[in-house]
Each structure stands twice: as structure tokens, then as C-alpha cells.
Amino acid sequence: MSAPTTSRHSFFEAGGPRLNAERKRRAYRETKIRTGPPQELVDELLRAAVDGLQRLQLRLESTSAEERGRLLQFVLEVFWHLDGAIAAPESPLGQRLKRIYGECASRVVGGAMSGRPEDLEVCARTLGELRRAWVMTLPQG
């Protein structure tokens, strides 16, 4: 298995026909997110990161290396998008977020490659807490 990358290559492109319905749902959600407010994008990305980490953790030992690689690539792509969504990357908060995303990416790769689900759990919990804090800052409509 080749090392996962953080390219813009879609997680689902290599999935074949069995993921066609999922590909359509994802395309709809991505289009909807891109046309929504940036705050919703960050919320969706944090949710996707936590969900992806939980799926990877559950499948760490029960799926093929190829499937784990796809899940890992998906999670790393979400981290890449989260990093790109930081409005002020040079600010102290932006730098802290970059460190969190970078540390989580390192832990996830290490945990996935060595079969340590606890590393994935730590990142899922951290990003879940970050998401809860983020949601509290959103305007209530």
C-alpha cells in the first residue's frame, strides 16, 4: 500500500461502482457546503473528521489494508481542508489550530499504520471538543 497523501484526489474516486450512490450524496453535500456560509463549512469539516476517525477506528483490524488506506486518505484530506479553512493562519489562534490539525494527522497516520486505535480516539475526542466549541460560536437562527 502506498503512503496516503493529502492531495485533492477524491476519496471516492477509487471506490468503483459500489460507491456511486455515496459519491452522488457527497457531491450534493459538497456543493451545498460551498454555497453555504464559511461557518457551516468548518462545522461540516469537523464533523467529517470525527466521523472518519470513528469509522477508521472501528475498521482498523477488520478491513483490508486498501480500505484502511482509503479511510486514512479521507481523514487526511479533511485535515487538509480544515487547515485551508483557517481564516487568519498567522494569528495565535490560527497557529494553534494548525498545530492541532498537524498533530492529529501525525497521530492518525501512526495509529493507523501500527494498529493503535487509541491514537485515533484521542484525535476524534479532541476534534469533537473543538467542534462543540465551534458550534457554540455560531449565530443561532
N, CA and C atoms as a LAMMPS dump frame, in Angstrom:
ITEM: TIMESTEP
0
ITEM: NUMBER OF ATOMS
423
ITEM: BOX BOUNDS ff ff ff
-5.0000000000000000e+02 5.0000000000000000e+02
-5.0000000000000000e+02 5.0000000000000000e+02
-5.0000000000000000e+02 5.0000000000000000e+02
ITEM: ATOMS id mol type element x y z
1 1 1 N 0.855 -1.181 0
2 1 2 C 0 0 0
3 1 3 C 0.887 1.225 0
4 2 1 N 0.571 2.159 -0.868
5 2 2 C 1.341 3.392 -0.924
6 2 3 C 0.911 4.306 0.214
7 3 1 N 1.788 5.196 0.562
8 3 2 C 1.505 6.133 1.65
9 3 3 C 0.373 7.054 1.25
10 4 1 N -0.567 7.317 2.159
11 4 2 C -1.663 8.227 1.857
12 4 3 C -1.131 9.634 1.638
13 5 1 N -1.833 10.363 0.804
14 5 2 C -1.436 11.734 0.532
15 5 3 C -2.55 12.669 0.937
16 6 1 N -2.227 13.94 0.959
17 6 2 C -3.246 14.944 1.262
18 6 3 C -3.604 15.704 -0.002
19 7 1 N -3.585 15.013 -1.126
20 7 2 C -3.934 15.66 -2.383
21 7 3 C -5.435 15.904 -2.456
22 8 1 N -5.837 16.591 -3.507
23 8 2 C -7.254 16.874 -3.683
24 8 3 C -7.976 15.705 -4.339
25 9 1 N -7.245 14.607 -4.641
26 9 2 C -7.862 13.425 -5.226
27 9 3 C -8.993 12.971 -4.324
28 10 1 N -10.139 12.746 -4.888
29 10 2 C -11.306 12.396 -4.1
30 10 3 C -11.162 11.015 -3.481
31 11 1 N -11.538 10.904 -2.251
32 11 2 C -11.551 9.631 -1.538
33 11 3 C -12.394 8.61 -2.277
34 12 1 N -13.461 9.039 -2.896
35 12 2 C -14.391 8.106 -3.511
36 12 3 C -14.059 7.754 -4.955
37 13 1 N -13.149 8.479 -5.592
38 13 2 C -12.855 8.203 -6.999
39 13 3 C -12.362 6.79 -7.221
40 14 1 N -11.596 6.252 -6.295
41 14 2 C -11.034 4.916 -6.463
42 14 3 C -11.986 3.831 -5.974
43 15 1 N -13.155 4.199 -5.502
44 15 2 C -14.067 3.232 -4.899
45 15 3 C -14.864 2.395 -5.863
46 16 1 N -14.918 2.756 -7.119
47 16 2 C -15.648 1.965 -8.097
48 16 3 C -17.151 2.131 -7.98
49 17 1 N -17.897 1.285 -8.682
50 17 2 C -19.351 1.436 -8.762
51 17 3 C -20.081 1.244 -7.442
52 18 1 N -19.475 0.49 -6.521
53 18 2 C -20.193 0.252 -5.266
54 18 3 C -20.359 1.522 -4.442
55 19 1 N -19.583 2.551 -4.75
56 19 2 C -19.693 3.809 -4.017
57 19 3 C -20.396 4.893 -4.828
58 20 1 N -21.044 4.519 -5.919
59 20 2 C -21.681 5.503 -6.782
60 20 3 C -22.717 6.346 -6.038
61 21 1 N -23.582 5.697 -5.254
62 21 2 C -24.601 6.446 -4.508
63 21 3 C -23.942 7.368 -3.489
64 22 1 N -22.913 6.868 -2.823
65 22 2 C -22.198 7.703 -1.849
66 22 3 C -21.526 8.872 -2.549
67 23 1 N -20.986 8.66 -3.72
68 23 2 C -20.338 9.725 -4.499
69 23 3 C -21.359 10.826 -4.814
70 24 1 N -22.558 10.426 -5.189
71 24 2 C -23.595 11.417 -5.504
72 24 3 C -24 12.204 -4.265
73 25 1 N -24.165 11.497 -3.143
74 25 2 C -24.524 12.198 -1.901
75 25 3 C -23.422 13.176 -1.509
76 26 1 N -22.17 12.75 -1.611
77 26 2 C -21.044 13.604 -1.253
78 26 3 C -20.999 14.826 -2.163
79 27 1 N -21.196 14.624 -3.467
80 27 2 C -21.167 15.753 -4.406
81 27 3 C -22.251 16.76 -4.045
82 28 1 N -23.431 16.271 -3.686
83 28 2 C -24.513 17.171 -3.295
84 28 3 C -24.123 17.945 -2.039
85 29 1 N -23.614 17.228 -1.032
86 29 2 C -23.236 17.888 0.22
87 29 3 C -22.129 18.894 -0.007
88 30 1 N -21.125 18.542 -0.823
89 30 2 C -20.024 19.466 -1.069
90 30 3 C -20.504 20.718 -1.784
91 31 1 N -21.406 20.547 -2.731
92 31 2 C -21.954 21.705 -3.44
93 31 3 C -22.74 22.576 -2.469
94 32 1 N -23.537 21.935 -1.637
95 32 2 C -24.335 22.658 -0.649
96 32 3 C -23.415 23.403 0.319
97 33 1 N -22.35 22.745 0.753
98 33 2 C -21.422 23.377 1.697
99 33 3 C -20.735 24.566 1.053
100 34 1 N -20.281 24.42 -0.192
101 34 2 C -19.557 25.505 -0.86
102 34 3 C -20.42 26.74 -1.051
103 35 1 N -21.723 26.539 -1.121
104 35 2 C -22.6 27.687 -1.309
105 35 3 C -23.128 28.22 0.023
106 36 1 N -22.807 27.548 1.113
107 36 2 C -23.253 27.98 2.428
108 36 3 C -22.223 28.877 3.081
109 37 1 N -22.558 29.388 4.25
110 37 2 C -21.631 30.249 4.987
111 37 3 C -20.371 29.483 5.404
112 38 1 N -19.229 30.167 5.495
113 38 2 C -17.975 29.51 5.894
114 38 3 C -18.065 28.812 7.247
115 39 1 N -18.879 29.377 8.149
116 39 2 C -19.017 28.758 9.463
117 39 3 C -19.566 27.341 9.348
118 40 1 N -20.509 27.14 8.419
119 40 2 C -21.078 25.813 8.217
120 40 3 C -20.048 24.868 7.612
121 41 1 N -19.177 25.39 6.769
122 41 2 C -18.119 24.568 6.178
123 41 3 C -17.224 24.001 7.275
124 42 1 N -16.798 24.831 8.194
125 42 2 C -15.928 24.369 9.274
126 42 3 C -16.652 23.334 10.119
127 43 1 N -17.914 23.575 10.431
128 43 2 C -18.703 22.611 11.198
129 43 3 C -18.774 21.271 10.463
130 44 1 N -19.063 21.3 9.169
131 44 2 C -19.148 20.069 8.379
132 44 3 C -17.8 19.362 8.302
133 45 1 N -16.726 20.115 8.152
134 45 2 C -15.396 19.5 8.094
135 45 3 C -15.029 18.85 9.424
136 46 1 N -15.303 19.521 10.528
137 46 2 C -15.02 18.923 11.833
138 46 3 C -15.858 17.668 12.048
139 47 1 N -17.11 17.723 11.652
140 47 2 C -17.981 16.542 11.761
141 47 3 C -17.439 15.402 10.899
142 48 1 N -17.019 15.714 9.672
143 48 2 C -16.477 14.687 8.783
144 48 3 C -15.198 14.088 9.353
145 49 1 N -14.361 14.916 9.971
146 49 2 C -13.121 14.41 10.571
147 49 3 C -13.425 13.431 11.697
148 50 1 N -14.335 13.802 12.577
149 50 2 C -14.69 12.928 13.701
150 50 3 C -15.32 11.635 13.18
151 51 1 N -16.255 11.747 12.252
152 51 2 C -16.897 10.554 11.688
153 51 3 C -15.878 9.652 10.999
154 52 1 N -14.987 10.239 10.221
155 52 2 C -13.967 9.465 9.53
156 52 3 C -13.034 8.757 10.507
157 53 1 N -12.645 9.449 11.559
158 53 2 C -11.78 8.836 12.569
159 53 3 C -12.483 7.683 13.275
160 54 1 N -13.757 7.86 13.572
161 54 2 C -14.507 6.783 14.224
162 54 3 C -14.654 5.573 13.296
163 55 1 N -14.919 5.818 12.004
164 55 2 C -15.006 4.701 11.05
165 55 3 C -13.67 3.992 10.926
166 56 1 N -12.6 4.751 10.846
167 56 2 C -11.268 4.155 10.73
168 56 3 C -10.94 3.349 11.98
169 57 1 N -11.275 3.882 13.126
170 57 2 C -11.008 3.181 14.384
171 57 3 C -11.765 1.849 14.432
172 58 1 N -13.026 1.857 14.027
173 58 2 C -13.826 0.633 14.038
174 58 3 C -13.306 -0.406 13.047
175 59 1 N -12.736 0.065 11.946
176 59 2 C -12.305 -0.851 10.895
177 59 3 C -10.803 -1.101 10.891
178 60 1 N -10.127 -0.666 11.908
179 60 2 C -8.671 -0.748 11.935
180 60 3 C -8.168 -2.179 11.752
181 61 1 N -8.827 -3.126 12.365
182 61 2 C -8.365 -4.506 12.265
183 61 3 C -9.263 -5.377 11.402
184 62 1 N -10.433 -4.907 11.049
185 62 2 C -11.393 -5.786 10.384
186 62 3 C -11.483 -5.619 8.876
187 63 1 N -10.759 -4.69 8.287
188 63 2 C -10.853 -4.483 6.845
189 63 3 C -9.489 -4.644 6.189
190 64 1 N -9.508 -4.641 4.898
191 64 2 C -8.274 -4.784 4.13
192 64 3 C -7.409 -3.537 4.278
193 65 1 N -6.14 -3.717 3.982
194 65 2 C -5.212 -2.585 4.023
195 65 3 C -5.656 -1.509 3.034
196 66 1 N -6.212 -1.919 1.894
197 66 2 C -6.672 -0.953 0.892
198 66 3 C -7.812 -0.092 1.439
199 67 1 N -8.766 -0.727 2.103
200 67 2 C -9.896 0.028 2.672
201 67 3 C -9.417 0.953 3.785
202 68 1 N -8.526 0.472 4.645
203 68 2 C -7.969 1.344 5.692
204 68 3 C -7.23 2.52 5.063
205 69 1 N -6.523 2.263 3.955
206 69 2 C -5.822 3.339 3.256
207 69 3 C -6.78 4.383 2.719
208 70 1 N -7.913 3.944 2.196
209 70 2 C -8.925 4.897 1.696
210 70 3 C -9.492 5.737 2.82
211 71 1 N -9.814 5.088 3.931
212 71 2 C -10.338 5.836 5.073
213 71 3 C -9.3 6.814 5.605
214 72 1 N -8.064 6.364 5.677
215 72 2 C -6.991 7.233 6.142
216 72 3 C -6.82 8.418 5.203
217 73 1 N -6.855 8.169 3.911
218 73 2 C -6.731 9.26 2.942
219 73 3 C -7.881 10.257 3.099
220 74 1 N -9.081 9.759 3.305
221 74 2 C -10.228 10.634 3.507
222 74 3 C -10.006 11.546 4.713
223 75 1 N -9.595 10.958 5.842
224 75 2 C -9.38 11.745 7.059
225 75 3 C -8.287 12.789 6.836
226 76 1 N -7.205 12.403 6.172
227 76 2 C -6.123 13.357 5.914
228 76 3 C -6.57 14.474 4.98
229 77 1 N -7.428 14.168 4.018
230 77 2 C -7.969 15.213 3.144
231 77 3 C -8.834 16.188 3.928
232 78 1 N -9.598 15.684 4.879
233 78 2 C -10.414 16.567 5.715
234 78 3 C -9.507 17.481 6.536
235 79 1 N -8.422 16.931 7.1
236 79 2 C -7.466 17.777 7.833
237 79 3 C -6.902 18.859 6.919
238 80 1 N -6.577 18.49 5.689
239 80 2 C -6.032 19.438 4.718
240 80 3 C -7.039 20.575 4.47
241 81 1 N -8.318 20.222 4.339
242 81 2 C -9.352 21.242 4.118
243 81 3 C -9.548 22.093 5.374
244 82 1 N -9.507 21.47 6.549
245 82 2 C -9.622 22.244 7.789
246 82 3 C -8.479 23.249 7.896
247 83 1 N -7.275 22.798 7.59
248 83 2 C -6.12 23.691 7.628
249 83 3 C -6.323 24.859 6.653
250 84 1 N -6.864 24.576 5.482
251 84 2 C -7.105 25.618 4.484
252 84 3 C -8.243 26.553 4.839
253 85 1 N -9.105 26.135 5.767
254 85 2 C -10.254 26.959 6.149
255 85 3 C -9.936 27.948 7.259
256 86 1 N -8.712 27.932 7.767
257 86 2 C -8.341 28.867 8.837
258 86 3 C -8.29 30.272 8.25
259 87 1 N -9.144 31.151 8.762
260 87 2 C -9.286 32.497 8.202
261 87 3 C -8.026 33.348 8.392
262 88 1 N -7.391 33.228 9.534
263 88 2 C -6.198 34.033 9.822
264 88 3 C -5.085 33.086 10.274
265 89 1 N -4.431 32.403 9.323
266 89 2 C -3.465 31.368 9.685
267 89 3 C -2.256 31.869 10.475
268 90 1 N -1.944 33.147 10.394
269 90 2 C -0.785 33.68 11.111
270 90 3 C -1.135 34.158 12.52
271 91 1 N -2.412 34.217 12.841
272 91 2 C -2.816 34.655 14.179
273 91 3 C -2.466 33.568 15.199
274 92 1 N -2.415 33.92 16.488
275 92 2 C -2.134 32.9 17.507
276 92 3 C -3.147 31.744 17.468
277 93 1 N -4.428 32.066 17.288
278 93 2 C -5.434 31.007 17.204
279 93 3 C -5.217 30.157 15.953
280 94 1 N -4.947 30.797 14.828
281 94 2 C -4.685 30.059 13.591
282 94 3 C -3.495 29.128 13.736
283 95 1 N -2.442 29.592 14.393
284 95 2 C -1.261 28.757 14.615
285 95 3 C -1.579 27.579 15.53
286 96 1 N -2.402 27.81 16.558
287 96 2 C -2.807 26.703 17.444
288 96 3 C -3.632 25.673 16.695
289 97 1 N -4.552 26.15 15.854
290 97 2 C -5.356 25.205 15.069
291 97 3 C -4.481 24.399 14.119
292 98 1 N -3.522 25.052 13.476
293 98 2 C -2.595 24.341 12.582
294 98 3 C -1.83 23.259 13.343
295 99 1 N -1.394 23.576 14.566
296 99 2 C -0.679 22.572 15.369
297 99 3 C -1.595 21.407 15.735
298 100 1 N -2.847 21.716 16.092
299 100 2 C -3.799 20.648 16.434
300 100 3 C -4.016 19.734 15.232
301 101 1 N -4.295 20.327 14.063
302 101 2 C -4.542 19.515 12.873
303 101 3 C -3.307 18.716 12.48
304 102 1 N -2.138 19.34 12.576
305 102 2 C -0.899 18.64 12.243
306 102 3 C -0.604 17.498 13.195
307 103 1 N -0.777 17.745 14.485
308 103 2 C -0.56 16.7 15.485
309 103 3 C -1.554 15.553 15.285
310 104 1 N -2.804 15.886 15.033
311 104 2 C -3.798 14.835 14.791
312 104 3 C -3.451 14.036 13.541
313 105 1 N -3.038 14.705 12.49
314 105 2 C -2.675 13.986 11.264
315 105 3 C -1.524 13.022 11.541
316 106 1 N -0.515 13.466 12.276
317 106 2 C 0.613 12.592 12.614
318 106 3 C 0.169 11.405 13.458
319 107 1 N -0.657 11.673 14.454
320 107 2 C -1.151 10.597 15.313
321 107 3 C -2 9.598 14.533
322 108 1 N -2.834 10.116 13.643
323 108 2 C -3.72 9.237 12.869
324 108 3 C -2.901 8.322 11.958
325 109 1 N -1.924 8.891 11.272
326 109 2 C -1.083 8.065 10.399
327 109 3 C -0.349 7.018 11.235
328 110 1 N 0.269 7.442 12.331
329 110 2 C 0.988 6.5 13.194
330 110 3 C 0.072 5.432 13.761
331 111 1 N -1.091 5.842 14.236
332 111 2 C -2.039 4.89 14.814
333 111 3 C -2.588 3.924 13.793
334 112 1 N -2.886 4.419 12.601
335 112 2 C -3.431 3.549 11.552
336 112 3 C -2.381 2.554 11.065
337 113 1 N -1.15 3.005 10.939
338 113 2 C -0.089 2.128 10.431
339 113 3 C 0.347 1.086 11.457
340 114 1 N 0.282 1.433 12.735
341 114 2 C 0.751 0.495 13.754
342 114 3 C -0.388 -0.187 14.505
343 115 1 N -1.644 0.096 14.103
344 115 2 C -2.786 -0.566 14.737
345 115 3 C -3.076 -0.084 16.142
346 116 1 N -2.842 1.202 16.406
347 116 2 C -3.116 1.782 17.728
348 116 3 C -4.401 2.609 17.682
349 117 1 N -5.547 2.004 17.97
350 117 2 C -6.813 2.75 17.912
351 117 3 C -6.888 3.89 18.914
352 118 1 N -6.106 3.815 19.986
353 118 2 C -6.152 4.883 20.992
354 118 3 C -5.693 6.215 20.416
355 119 1 N -4.771 6.194 19.449
356 119 2 C -4.343 7.444 18.809
357 119 3 C -5.489 8.07 18.018
358 120 1 N -6.28 7.232 17.372
359 120 2 C -7.427 7.738 16.611
360 120 3 C -8.49 8.283 17.559
361 121 1 N -8.672 7.603 18.693
362 121 2 C -9.661 8.032 19.678
363 121 3 C -9.303 9.393 20.265
364 122 1 N -8.025 9.603 20.567
365 122 2 C -7.58 10.892 21.116
366 122 3 C -7.903 12.016 20.136
367 123 1 N -7.615 11.789 18.858
368 123 2 C -7.892 12.824 17.848
369 123 3 C -9.385 13.039 17.658
370 124 1 N -10.161 11.96 17.644
371 124 2 C -11.623 12.092 17.496
372 124 3 C -12.192 12.891 18.664
373 125 1 N -11.721 12.606 19.856
374 125 2 C -12.202 13.334 21.039
375 125 3 C -11.798 14.803 20.982
376 126 1 N -10.551 15.078 20.601
377 126 2 C -10.059 16.457 20.506
378 126 3 C -10.869 17.256 19.481
379 127 1 N -11.056 16.673 18.295
380 127 2 C -11.806 17.379 17.249
381 127 3 C -13.291 17.49 17.596
382 128 1 N -13.825 16.509 18.309
383 128 2 C -15.206 16.606 18.772
384 128 3 C -15.396 17.767 19.732
385 129 1 N -14.438 17.939 20.644
386 129 2 C -14.493 19.072 21.579
387 129 3 C -14.341 20.395 20.834
388 130 1 N -13.446 20.416 19.865
389 130 2 C -13.262 21.619 19.05
390 130 3 C -14.548 21.951 18.298
391 131 1 N -15.2 20.935 17.762
392 131 2 C -16.462 21.163 17.04
393 131 3 C -17.544 21.711 17.978
394 132 1 N -17.657 21.123 19.177
395 132 2 C -18.666 21.62 20.126
396 132 3 C -18.408 23.094 20.467
397 133 1 N -17.157 23.453 20.659
398 133 2 C -16.819 24.855 20.941
399 133 3 C -17.146 25.732 19.735
400 134 1 N -16.846 25.238 18.536
401 134 2 C -17.116 25.993 17.307
402 134 3 C -18.611 26.242 17.154
403 135 1 N -19.411 25.216 17.364
404 135 2 C -20.865 25.338 17.207
405 135 3 C -21.434 26.369 18.184
406 136 1 N -20.843 26.458 19.367
407 136 2 C -21.329 27.442 20.354
408 136 3 C -21.095 28.866 19.882
409 137 1 N -20.131 29.084 18.958
410 137 2 C -19.858 30.435 18.472
411 137 3 C -20.735 30.824 17.29
412 138 1 N -21.434 29.847 16.705
413 138 2 C -22.252 30.134 15.528
414 138 3 C -23.505 30.913 15.916
415 139 1 N -23.947 31.806 15.036
416 139 2 C -25.184 32.546 15.319
417 139 3 C -26.37 31.593 15.372
418 140 1 N -27.211 31.809 16.334
419 140 2 C -28.433 30.984 16.461
420 140 3 C -29.524 31.596 15.606
421 141 1 N -30.042 30.795 14.689
422 141 2 C -31.01 31.346 13.764
423 141 3 C -32.334 30.842 14.008
